[in-house]
Amino acid sequence: MTTDTPARLLQLLSLLQTPREWPGGELAERLRVSRRTVRRDIDRLRELGYPVQAARGADGGYRLAAGKAMPPLVLDDEEAVAIAVGLRAGAGHAVEGVDEASVRALAKLEQVLPNRLRHRVATLQAATTPLASGDGASIAPETLTVMASAIAGHERLRFAYLSHDKTPSRRLTEPYRLVSTGRRWYLVAFDLDRDDWRTFRVDRVSEPFATGARFAPRELPAGDAAEYLRQSMQRRQETYEFEVTFAAPADLVAARLPRWFGTPEPLDEDNCRLCGTSSDSVEWMAVRLAMADCEFTVHRPSELVACVRDFGARLSRAADTRGA
């Protein structure tokens, strides 16, 4: 019989977080207590804010319903390792859609992992060979978690940085946001030594260190971090203007393309137009447009038109099995 009430409540909560209904008798057997004790423990969980629902019937089944706010989760060892490995893989290779919230979750999870589980996560990560992006932009997840923690805690961040021309420097910053472009991570921060806002490629950062010195966040000179990064990249790099029309509703296209592409303009209910500027290669632009998975026509620039045409011809030849 489990006499440690806090430990028993955690074990009960772990069972209830499995998406199924648990008969009272089965819970009592798992916890090695009486059904009366199970009912009493269920009442304690409800008092703590866990929305435990009871089903009518001879055995009185229980399940955990979705609440207005998410109470603390209880994960077993296997679940914690699986989540940590997945988040580290996504964060370390700038997978599109794995944004700063995911990195903050990874930082919180790794902070509370026991040493035995940290070792298992590191072992699994070392044994996994990810598909490289081809531009050498993979980064250590620990770098992202240090940055995310500093951003959340409004702590000044110090790190070593290697510029595009390989010039090393040391930076002291007030970190604002992390932004993933799908291929790379960037840090948007206020550089205290240069007294101005800067963007840093995270794969060029090393030895990040949260100093512990707090700061009051400054107002960013743009709508949000993604917009500031887009403007910063346009200032630093050669850009080109593009115009593309899609045979799809504007909201559908907007959901399938990154925000920094711009906002599609509706032409009618079933068509839209996207105009903007980009510093990406036309090859990458062609691939990204194709990933929207809807009919589109490129109007400019001519280099992108030619690239899409050649790309489509290569794919058609690859799919031609008549000569096989």
C-alpha positions, 0 to 999 in steps of 0.5 A: 500500500502506498502511504506517501500521499504526495507521491501517490497523488503524483502517480495518480495524476500520471495515470490520469494524464493518459487519454483514457478512462480509468475504472476506480477498481483499476486505479485502486489496484495500480496504486495499491490502495482502497477505492475509498482512498482513490475517491479521496485522492481524486477530490484532492486533485480537484481542489488543486485545479485538475478537472477530473471527471467521473463517469457513472456506473458500478466501477466509477470510471475517471478521466482528466478533462481539458481545463481552462489552464494547463496544470503541471504535467507529470511525465515518466522517464520515457516520455521526458526523454522523447520530448527532449530529444524531439525538441533538441532535434528541431531546435538544433536544425532550424526546422520551420515551425519550431519557434521560440516557444518550443525552445523555451519549453526545451529550456524548462524541460532540460532544467528539471531533467535528472542527471540519468535522463540528461545522459540518455538524451545526450546519448540518443542525440549523439547517435542520431544523424539528422539530414543536413540543410546544406548550408552548415547552419546547424547549432547546439540546442544548448545555445538556443536554450540559454538565449531563450532563458535570458529572453524570458528572464530579461537578463543581459546576454554575453557571447562570442560572435563571428561576423560574415567576414570571419571577424571575431568579437565579444558582444554584450546584449539585451536579448529581445526575441529568437526568430527562425526563418526555416533554415537559420535561427537569428537573435534580435537584440540590443547591442550595448557596446554599439548602442543600437539594435542588431540581428545575430545568426545563432550558428555564428554564436559561441559561449553564450552566457546569461550574466544575471543582470536584469534589464527593462525591455526596450521598444523594438523599432519595428512591428515585431521581431520577424519584421525587424529581421526582414528589414535588417536583411534587406538593408544588408543584402542584395534583394529583388522584388517578386510578384506571384499570383496563386489560384487559391484563397489568400488566407490559405496561401498565407497559412502555407508561406512564412510571414516574412514573404509578406501578406497575400492580397485577395484578387477574388475568393479563389485567387490572390497575389503576393508581392514583396522583396527577398534576399533568398536565392531564386532557387530557394524561393522556387522550392518554397513557393512549390511547397505551398502546394497550390497552383501559382504563376511567377510574374517577376523577376525574370530570374525566378520565372526561369528558375521555376520553369527549369525546376518544373521541367526537371521534375517532369523529366524525373517523373517520366517513366515511359522510357523505363 
